[in-house]
Amino acid sequence: MSVELMVWDEPVPIDRDRARATYLAVKRTEPGGGDVPDVAKELPGQVTLYPGHVLVTMDLDTMDEMSARVFAVARAHGMVCYDPQRDLVHNVAPLGVYEGMQLHTGDGMIVHDPDLGLVHDVLATLSPQNPFVALVSFGRHFLQVSPGYELEYKEGTLIRAMVPELAEVQQAFHEYATGGRGFLDRHTWQDQAV
């Protein structure tokens, strides 16, 4: 079985609906056309060119590792990357305040310096197939959540809080990524022995 990612240029960040519509429209056209863009030369996997778009196909077994490389190459070239398997779009911006921050998911996705829209959308994918989402600023602190909306935050001491709604989880992750800590005051936290 194979999986796909599509990379292309967008002047501004786009949402998942627009990325999905673009992907589907391009897939209905014939591949080919024009010179090979620089980004295509750097992408791993099987590369198929469409006018203004590059489709990357990879094996399911190598998806996690190769996807991380595709995300990084797309970002380096200032391009959008759409993941139709997860229905997620990786935009170039806006980013959080912690350089080198990583987004990790329980289904194997790792993204360096994720855009804030991606973080927001990934949180809605929590499920038995994706049992956690974490934002990590290595060596400093992290925030993670598991289904049932149990938040864990660590900056020295590990603390946990139950949050009733996805929207509150998304707000907490947004605040964390942008340097805010209002989520610490809004919820009841318990210290956890590590």
FENFENBEL-V36563 format. One record per residue. N is the residue number from 0. SS is DSSP state (@ for helix, = for strand, . for the rest). OMEGA is omega in whole degrees, -180 to 180 (999 if undefined). D_FIRST is the distance of its C-alpha to the first C-alpha in Angstrom with 2 decimals. Layout:
n=<N	N>
ss=<SS	SS>
omega=<OMEGA	OMEGA>
d_first=<D_FIRST	D_FIRST>
//
This chain:
n=<0	1	2	3	4	5	6	7	8	9	10	11	12	13	14	15	16	17	18	19	20	21	22	23	24	25	26	27	28	29	30	31	32	33	34	35	36	37	38	39	40	41	42	43	44	45	46	47	48	49	50	51	52	53	54	55	56	57	58	59	60	61	62	63	64	65	66	67	68	69	70	71	72	73	74	75	76	77	78	79	80	81	82	83	84	85	86	87	88	89	90	91	92	93	94	95	96	97	98	99	100	101	102	103	104	105	106	107	108	109	110	111	112	113	114	115	116	117	118	119	120	121	122	123	124	125	126	127	128	129	130	131	132	133	134	135	136	137	138	139	140	141	142	143	144	145	146	147	148	149	150	151	152	153	154	155	156	157	158	159	160	161	162	163	164	165	166	167	168	169	170	171	172	173	174	175	176	177	178	179	180	181	182	183	184	185	186	187	188	189	190	191	192	193>
ss=<.	=	=	=	=	=	=	=	.	.	.	.	.	.	.	@	@	@	@	@	@	@	@	@	@	@	@	.	.	.	.	.	.	.	.	.	.	@	@	@	@	@	.	.	.	=	=	=	=	=	.	.	=	=	=	=	=	=	=	@	@	@	@	@	@	@	@	@	@	@	@	@	@	@	@	@	.	.	.	=	=	=	=	.	.	.	.	=	=	=	.	.	.	.	=	.	.	.	.	.	.	=	=	=	=	.	.	.	.	=	=	=	.	.	=	@	@	@	@	@	@	@	@	.	.	.	=	.	.	=	.	=	=	=	=	=	=	.	.	.	=	=	=	=	=	=	.	.	.	=	=	=	=	=	.	.	.	=	=	=	=	=	.	.	.	@	@	@	@	@	@	@	@	@	@	@	@	.	.	.	.	@	@	@	@	@	.	.	.	=	=	=	.	.>
omega=<179	178	-175	167	177	-177	175	-178	174	-178	-180	176	179	179	-177	-179	-180	179	179	180	178	179	-178	179	-180	-179	178	180	178	176	173	176	170	178	177	180	-180	-178	-178	-180	-177	-174	176	176	177	-176	176	-178	170	178	178	-176	177	177	179	178	-178	177	177	-178	-178	-173	-175	-179	-177	178	179	178	178	179	-179	179	179	180	-180	179	179	-175	175	174	179	179	-177	178	-179	-175	180	177	178	178	180	-176	-3	-179	173	-175	-176	179	-180	178	-180	173	178	176	180	177	169	-179	174	-180	176	-179	-178	174	-174	177	178	179	179	-177	-180	-179	179	-180	178	-177	174	178	178	-169	174	170	-180	167	-173	169	-170	179	-179	-175	174	173	178	180	176	179	-172	177	170	177	171	179	178	170	-171	-179	176	177	-178	175	173	-179	-171	-172	178	-179	178	176	-180	178	180	180	178	179	180	-177	-178	174	179	178	179	179	179	180	-175	-174	178	-174	175	176	180	175	-178	999>
d_first=<0.00	3.79	6.99	10.46	14.07	17.14	20.47	23.88	27.54	29.32	33.01	32.84	30.38	28.50	27.24	23.86	25.05	26.02	22.89	20.72	23.15	23.07	19.30	19.34	22.43	21.14	17.95	20.50	22.29	21.94	20.75	23.52	26.98	29.17	29.20	26.32	26.97	27.57	24.74	22.18	23.72	23.07	19.48	16.84	13.54	13.44	16.19	17.05	20.54	21.89	25.57	26.01	22.34	19.64	15.92	13.86	10.19	8.72	6.24	5.99	8.71	10.87	10.62	14.05	15.95	14.81	15.23	18.71	19.52	18.53	20.66	23.48	23.55	23.52	26.31	28.29	28.35	29.27	26.23	24.23	20.52	18.62	15.56	14.37	12.13	15.42	17.72	19.72	21.72	23.03	26.51	28.87	31.60	33.38	32.88	34.50	37.56	36.20	35.05	32.10	31.20	27.67	25.52	23.46	21.37	20.54	16.81	16.92	17.94	20.94	22.90	26.20	28.93	27.02	28.70	30.55	28.69	25.35	27.12	28.56	25.33	23.34	26.09	25.37	21.90	23.59	22.37	21.54	17.97	19.80	23.05	24.83	25.41	27.78	29.66	31.10	33.92	33.92	37.37	38.80	37.21	34.17	33.43	30.68	30.05	28.39	28.01	31.53	32.35	33.85	34.52	35.20	37.06	38.29	40.86	42.90	42.81	39.82	40.57	38.80	39.31	37.97	37.38	37.51	35.35	32.25	34.51	36.62	33.67	32.59	36.22	36.50	33.45	34.81	38.21	36.91	34.90	37.98	40.43	41.92	42.67	43.94	41.32	43.24	46.34	44.78	43.28	44.78	43.43	43.97	44.12	41.75	42.54	39.92>
//
